[in-house]
Amino acid sequence: MANLFMISFLHLLIGIYGVAGNMLNDNFNILEELENLDINEEDVEPSWTSERGGKVLVNVDSFGAVGDGVSDDTEAFRKAWDTACSTPKSVFLVPPGCHYLVNATKFKGPCVDRLVLQIDGTIVAPDEPENWDPNLPRLWLDFSNLQGVAFQALQRGSNSKNLSPIEHVNSQTFIQLDLTQYNLLKALTIDSSSFVKVKGLTIQNSQQKNFVISKSDSIGVYGVQVSCPGDSPNTDGIHITGSTNVVLQDCKIGTGDDCVSIVNGSSNINMNRIYCGPGHGVSIGSLGKDNSLGIVTKVVLDTAFLCNTTNGVRIKTWQGGYGYVHGVRFENVRMEDVANPIIIDQFYCDSPKPCQNQTSAVQISQIMYRNISGTTKRKEAMKFACSDTVPCSNIVLSNINLERKDGTVDTYCNSAQGLGYGVVHPSADCLKVRGEESYTKKCCGYEEIDFSAAKI
């Protein structure tokens, strides 16, 4: 009903404002595209169920794994993987109640059909530099070339001994990593794979990115929990790169960097019921570093809670890059004490030295923010810092209500074009369409509508 009202009301505006209606009609078309931007989750799910019935159990203990957290169980895991990967309808089992010490390992496919990885125990990494595999210095558990594989954890009650004291959820298994002395280490990677489902895993204390989805298609991630200290640098929770048709649902993420980061070559990303905090929010980017190509399209975040994060929903690009970000919708997001709730930054510069001014930029367009509310720590609740030469366009704001506990809030715009409808607080009058002045009018007894159009 709300969508129907919005569409009818915009048609009314087009009729009332005549010449300006032509421009509003363009915006209306964009709104329809953003309203109808949906990703089909059915395309992500494997077409088979993952129960153990009728399957071949491949237990790592049967290949010599000790599970005392001290003995090196890497070779046992490798042997068990080789067997499970080549056996139809097999279950690679990591039994509950044990801690398995596993060094950096690549688990390669393709495997025969319907492989299940049942990770009920705890997998831990070496904690001393001399024990780390020098041939794999930047990753820990790397899974590649898989198709139709399910990762899942034992369903436990909230009194499970394996639960972190600050993370009270119903189904968890821990993949633990505590390696502060390693550079650019990634904990869990799924690479060059398709139709993979990951459910109920917990990843703790990665030195850098916790969970990476790379060059893959049709990946479903459900009930995954990521936990790192809030001051740990570069510990992105779930990092998506070069991947399509990815669903993240019911995930709880607390890190020292982006809870979710989506970078170049990614499209059709659907995020539902995401909890983020601490961390740097949900980010598209960074893109365009070192004059590189950056393309991200069709991203939806629907229903999220962000608490005490440095950013809320963010798009970040470097000067000098090229490409585009378009077709993005952030909606039904609640924020609590977030420093930058809504931010587009085309001047992103994560460098100890000032970044050089450049005219090229990744183009940002067709971005919708809808039903976003909560509290911010800073005066600028919304910030659209866009390139003078490649402005942001077709930004849509609807039903925004952001407050600051100890003061007023406002919106910053630079070369940002768009419109607002419904309640938009703080006001976004600084948004413009095609360089013309922005204005606010009252119409037909409805709420005050903030929008931009050419002068009549």
Secondary structure, DSSP 8 states (H G I E B T S, - for coil): -HHHHHHHHHHHHHHHTTHHHHHHHHHHHHHHHHHT----GGGTS-SS---STT-EEEEGGGGT---EEEEE-HHHHHHHHHHHHTSTTEEEEE-TT-EEE--SEEEE----SS-EEEE-SEEE---SGGGS-TT-TTEEEEEES-EEEEEE-----TT-TTS-TT---SS-EEEE---TTSSS-EEEEEES-EEEEEESEEEE--SS-SEEEES-EEEEEES-EEE--TT-TT--SEEEES-EEEEEEEEEEE-SS-SEEE-TTEEEEEEEEEEE-SSS-EEEEEE-GGG-EEEEEEEEEEEEEEES-SEEEEEEE-TT-EEEEEEEEEEEEEEEEESEEEEEETT---SSS-----S---EEEEEEEEEEEEEESSSEEEEEE--SSS-EEEEEEEEEEEEETTB--EEEEESEEEEEEEEEES--TT-BSTT--EEEE--TTSS-EEEE----
